[in-house]
Amino acid sequence: MKRIKFLIFAILLFFTGMASALAQGPGFDDDVVDEVPIDGGVSALVIAGAAYGLKKLRDKKTNNK
């Protein structure tokens, strides 16, 4: 019964979000720049993710010996 209630809640939440998304107009006004700059913040996150992945691989390699 809990699973059915959760499923109904999830479906209602999904359709509520869809109604909000469809109510928005397409795109932005003409004065909004469509380009999104990728600056140091994104590259720092990519480097941190790569370092974390390498650490996990090294830890897994040392634990398997």
Distance bins in CASP14 RR format, pairs under 12 A and 6 or more apart:
PFRMAT RR
TARGET T0000
AUTHOR 0000-0000-0000
RMODE 2
METHOD distances of the structure
MODEL  1
1 7 0 0 0 0 0 1 0 0 0 0 0
1 8 0 0 0 0 0 1 0 0 0 0 0
2 8 0 0 0 0 0 1 0 0 0 0 0
2 9 0 0 0 0 0 1 0 0 0 0 0
3 9 0 0 0 0 0 1 0 0 0 0 0
3 10 0 0 0 0 0 1 0 0 0 0 0
4 10 0 0 0 0 0 1 0 0 0 0 0
4 11 0 0 0 0 0 1 0 0 0 0 0
5 11 0 0 0 0 0 1 0 0 0 0 0
5 12 0 0 0 0 0 1 0 0 0 0 0
6 12 0 0 0 0 0 1 0 0 0 0 0
6 13 0 0 0 0 0 1 0 0 0 0 0
7 13 0 0 0 0 0 1 0 0 0 0 0
7 14 0 0 0 0 0 1 0 0 0 0 0
8 14 0 0 0 0 0 1 0 0 0 0 0
8 15 0 0 0 0 0 1 0 0 0 0 0
9 15 0 0 0 0 0 1 0 0 0 0 0
9 16 0 0 0 0 0 1 0 0 0 0 0
10 16 0 0 0 0 0 1 0 0 0 0 0
10 17 0 0 0 0 0 1 0 0 0 0 0
11 17 0 0 0 0 0 1 0 0 0 0 0
11 18 0 0 0 0 0 1 0 0 0 0 0
12 18 0 0 0 0 0 1 0 0 0 0 0
12 19 0 0 0 0 0 1 0 0 0 0 0
13 19 0 0 0 0 0 1 0 0 0 0 0
13 20 0 0 0 0 0 1 0 0 0 0 0
14 20 0 0 0 0 0 1 0 0 0 0 0
14 21 0 0 0 0 0 1 0 0 0 0 0
15 21 0 0 0 0 0 1 0 0 0 0 0
15 22 0 0 0 0 0 1 0 0 0 0 0
16 22 0 0 0 0 0 1 0 0 0 0 0
16 23 0 0 0 0 0 1 0 0 0 0 0
17 23 0 0 0 0 1 0 0 0 0 0 0
17 24 0 0 0 0 0 1 0 0 0 0 0
18 24 0 0 0 0 0 1 0 0 0 0 0
27 34 0 0 0 0 1 0 0 0 0 0 0
28 34 1 0 0 1 0 0 0 0 0 0 0
28 35 0 0 0 0 0 1 0 0 0 0 0
28 36 0 0 0 0 0 1 0 0 0 0 0
36 42 0 0 0 0 1 0 0 0 0 0 0
37 43 0 0 0 0 0 1 0 0 0 0 0
38 44 0 0 0 0 0 1 0 0 0 0 0
38 45 0 0 0 0 0 1 0 0 0 0 0
38 46 0 0 0 0 1 0 0 0 0 0 0
39 45 0 0 0 0 0 1 0 0 0 0 0
39 46 0 0 0 0 0 1 0 0 0 0 0
40 46 0 0 0 0 1 0 0 0 0 0 0
40 47 0 0 0 0 1 0 0 0 0 0 0
40 48 0 0 0 0 0 1 0 0 0 0 0
41 47 0 0 0 0 1 0 0 0 0 0 0
41 48 0 0 0 0 1 0 0 0 0 0 0
42 48 0 0 0 0 0 1 0 0 0 0 0
42 49 0 0 0 0 0 1 0 0 0 0 0
43 49 0 0 0 0 0 1 0 0 0 0 0
43 50 0 0 0 0 0 1 0 0 0 0 0
44 50 0 0 0 0 0 1 0 0 0 0 0
44 51 0 0 0 0 0 1 0 0 0 0 0
45 51 0 0 0 0 0 1 0 0 0 0 0
45 52 0 0 0 0 0 1 0 0 0 0 0
46 52 0 0 0 0 0 1 0 0 0 0 0
46 53 0 0 0 0 0 1 0 0 0 0 0
47 53 0 0 0 0 0 1 0 0 0 0 0
47 54 0 0 0 0 0 1 0 0 0 0 0
48 54 0 0 0 0 0 1 0 0 0 0 0
48 55 0 0 0 0 0 1 0 0 0 0 0
49 55 0 0 0 0 1 0 0 0 0 0 0
49 56 0 0 0 0 1 0 0 0 0 0 0
49 57 0 0 0 0 0 1 0 0 0 0 0
50 56 0 0 0 0 0 1 0 0 0 0 0
50 57 0 0 0 0 0 1 0 0 0 0 0
51 57 0 0 0 0 0 1 0 0 0 0 0
51 58 0 0 0 0 0 1 0 0 0 0 0
52 58 0 0 0 0 0 1 0 0 0 0 0
52 59 0 0 0 0 0 1 0 0 0 0 0
53 59 0 0 0 0 1 0 0 0 0 0 0
53 60 0 0 0 0 1 0 0 0 0 0 0
53 61 0 0 0 0 0 1 0 0 0 0 0
54 60 0 0 0 0 0 1 0 0 0 0 0
54 61 0 0 0 0 0 1 0 0 0 0 0
55 61 0 0 0 0 0 1 0 0 0 0 0
55 62 0 0 0 0 0 1 0 0 0 0 0
56 62 0 0 0 0 0 1 0 0 0 0 0
56 63 0 0 0 0 0 1 0 0 0 0 0
57 63 0 0 0 0 0 1 0 0 0 0 0
57 64 0 0 0 0 0 1 0 0 0 0 0
58 64 0 0 0 0 0 1 0 0 0 0 0
58 65 0 0 0 0 0 1 0 0 0 0 0
59 65 0 0 0 0 0 1 0 0 0 0 0
END
